[in-house]
Every structure is written in structure tokens, then in C-alpha cells.
Amino acid sequence: MSETREADLLSSVPDGLFVGGAWRPASEGKTFGVADPSTGETVKEIADASVADGVAALDAACSAADEWAATPARTRGEILRKAFDLLQERADDVALLMTIEMGKPLAESRGEVTYGGEFLRWFAEEAPRIQGRYGANPEGTGRIVVSQHPVGPCYLITPWNFPLAMATRKIAPALAAGCTVVLKPASLTPLTTLFVAQIFADAGLPDGVLNVVTTTSTGPVSEAILSDPRLRKVSFTGSTPVGQKLLAQAADGVLRTSMELGGNAPFVVFDDADLDKAVDGAIAAKFRNIGQACTAANRFIVHRSVVEEFTRRVTERVESFTTGRGTEDGVTIGPLIDDRAVAKASSLVTDAVERGATLRTGGEALDRPGTYFAATVLDDVQPGSEILREEIFGPVLAIVPFDDEDEAVRLANDTEYGLVSYVYTENLARGQRMIERLATGMMGLNMGVVSNAAAPFGGWKMSGLGREGGAEGIHEYLQTKYTLTPDPFA
Ligand code: NAP
């Protein structure tokens, strides 16, 4: 990838706040730098919003709300579809941008463009299908009318790990439902969101429907928006502790909330699994996004009779990975997002080894510029190890053996999280039992990646509230009204 191509792309990305359909600098003139995690170097300075800027973005969303809610659903859908088409035309640019600011290999960024784009297309199609119902009340003395209405202005907060898809997964259903929004991307990876805002402007989205504020004053800006009585909803994707804080703040205004929080996914391999499929699935479920996915498999729970063979094969695959900057040909593992992520992976591995796990490969930070951690396999991880309780968010595959199905279920469910689970078995009845016994909002049965715009994504327990995608996703942004009308024949 040529340096000129990257420099041209970076200079084409807006560096302001997107408020009321216009790009503007932060009111106090402040900026902050966005770094490339493969080098640690700042690649662009962008506007650093103040509290006043955040409130101005909400003002713009509120001014545009009535008109957007009254815009025909077909028109809203057509704008989303136009944004989808523009995203496809600019796919190479947005993929490169994601790799620069977040670090994932270019092939994975391209995959995210496909996945993230699908939310625009899916909700373009869902907008005209918002439906109500009409029926007689049981006494026959009146008619019940049920209708759906946009919830109103929304505040959307996204994380850094999927800079495109986490934004489109919220923007698309909100706009389809007729809501206007203020979006605050992660301060580590805001450039992709700014790029997407320009796509929406070019797609003809009316001013004020989508507003983007980038800031390092995240807490104060968010608090001001959340405590404003005009706001009606907050949708958040990120860590469970921040989600809990936002839920508490949302309580004052009785805001609608959607929370996509942390995970600690079990990946269960039974003795009757097809090991080829299980190993392929394990590599995808663990190392996609350099392990930095809420859906990343965190605990590999493998039947004792196949654990050695499984471990040998995944270790062989991991040792064949190529680590480097995501733009380089053949790279399969990029850098972690920052120093904190490297320190966390390192301390989880150290703790597991001190408690008796065997280190098969990797296990340490790489001695090179950027924030790299070696792809790692640990087996025989002991109960009580932190790595079984904490979300790893890094390229570390931790294996625990089990002896029977009940034990596998107990180990898999032994977590406060409940986002996703993965099960490998060739026994249909066992697979069906796992669907009923594992306490997660999603499951991959002989599948290592489950994300799909047409499916309801979301967790149980401390992994969150609500669903994104699927037929369910638009309802997060709709509120129901029931109207009783007289019997028209009386
Ligand atoms: P994070 O620290 O919780 O940050 C997520 C977002 O919240 C960022 O935009 C961040 O802004 C913002 N934020 C932080 N403190 C805030 C506050 N006091 N008020 C309002 N907003 C605040 O999480 P992360 O490290 O970026 O992302 C990793 C986490 O996201 C993992 O736990 C992962 O499992 C989860 N995740 C979940 C899903 C899902 O669908 N369930 C998907 C992807 C990721 P700043 O960047 O400015 O701090």
C-alpha cells in the first residue's frame, strides 16, 4: 500500500464535527490525534467536542426530528439504500481507513465493509415494513388499533473494535424507524464514522438527522446529552462497566436503552465433533479481529478424549500466522489497539501459567514498534484462572478439558456474561440440547462466526439488553401506541 494513497485518503476524511448537516470545528478550537496502532504514530488531528458542541448536536437532532418522523418510510429506506450503494463504491477507502486506525488486516476490514454495509441494506428494506394492527376487542364493543412510532432523538455510542459495523448497526435501524441521532464514536477510531457521515450527506440525508461528535471529554459530553429531557433513547456498544454507568444515567430520564456489552464466549468441542470443522471454527471465533470481538471465543472447553489432538492442530495453525501491519500482503494478525490491551493479554497469560496452564505457543508482547501481542495457545487452564472469568480481547486461545456433557454445560454457563456460545458436535440431539441448555443470546452450532444483519444480535445476563439486526432491530427505535376506537356499527 503506497504512502501517498494513505496520505490522500486521510486528508480526504473530514476533520470536524458533523452537526446539522455541516462540518464545523469544535467550539473551543480543540483537536485530538488519532493514532495508527501498528506504529503508534498520529495520523490525523480531528475536532475535540466540548459539552456545548454535544448539546448543539442534540439541538440539531431535535430540530430535525418531526420532519424526519413524518418523512415517508419509503423515502427513508431509499436514502439508506443510497448510502449502501455509496459505501460499496467507496469500499476500498473505508476498508483501508479502518485498517489504519484500528489495525485489523485489510481482508478483515473488507469483510467488515460487507457486514457493516448489510445493515444499511437490511434496514432500507425494513423501513417500509413497520406495521401495526387493527382488531375487534373481545367484548365486540370497540376496535383496538396498534401503531408504531419513532421513539425520538437518540444518542448512539460505539466502540473501537468494529468502527464501521457498530455505527451502521445503530444508525440504520434508528433512521429507518424515523429517529434522528447523535453518534459518538470511540475516540480511538473516529475516522471511519466521519467517513460514513459524509456518505450519508452525499446520499441526501436531510440536515440534522445524523450528527457526529468526536470528543475526548467523553463523560461530560455524554452526561449533558443524557440528562437533556429532549433525548429519548441511548444505544450503547462497549464494555459492561460503562454500560452499567449509562443505564444508571438513563434511569433519571426513563430513557429507552439498548446495551450491547461484554462477552466471555464458551467454545465447546465434543468428542463426536468433526475436528477439521472445529479447528477452522476455533481459528475464526478466536482470532478474527485479533481476538478483539465481543463474540470472540474466550474459553475453549474440549472433551478430554480429543483435547490433545485439537490443541496440536490449533497450535500448528497459530504458528503459521503472519503478524504485521494490516496493510501488508499475507498478514493475518495485526496489532492490538493500544498498550493497555497488550498489558491485559500479558497479565492474563502470566496468571494462567502461574496457576498451572501449559503455554503451547506465543505468550508475550512482540519487541517491535506498535502494540503487538503474539498469537498464543494455552492448554490445561486451571479453574480460578483470571482468563476464564475476564474477557481476553486479544489473540489468546485458552483450553480447558471436560469429561461429560453436564460438566461442559456447567463450565460453559459459569460466567456472568451470556452473549454467544459455540458448539461443535455431529450429534443432532446433543446440538439441540445445547441450544436449550447454554445461557447465551446467540449460538453457533458447528459455526465459528454468527454475526449477520438479518439476525437478532444481542446477549443475556450481563452481556446486555435489546437486539440489533433482524426483524427485531427496528423495534429498539419504535414505541407502541394502542388506541381504543368505538364500534363503527354501534
Ligand atoms: P468502552 O471503553 O466501554 O468504550 C465504548 C464507548 O463508550 C466508546 O465510545 C467510549 O468513548 C465510550 N465511553 C467510555 N466511557 C464513557 C462514559 N463514561 N460515558 C459515555 N460513553 C463512554 O469499550 P471499548 O474498549 O471501546 O470496547 C470494547 C468492549 O465493547 C468489550 O467489552 C466488547 O465486548 C464490547 N463490545 C460489545 C459488542 C456487542 O455487540 N455486545 C460489540 C463490540 C464490542 P471513548 O472512546 O471516548 O472512551
Residues whose N, C-alpha, C, O or C-beta is under 5 A from the ligand:
A	BS01	NAP	I157 T158 P159 W160 K184 P185 A186 S187 L188 T215 T218 G219 S222 T237 G238 S239 T240 V242 E260 L261 G262 G263 A293 C294 S463
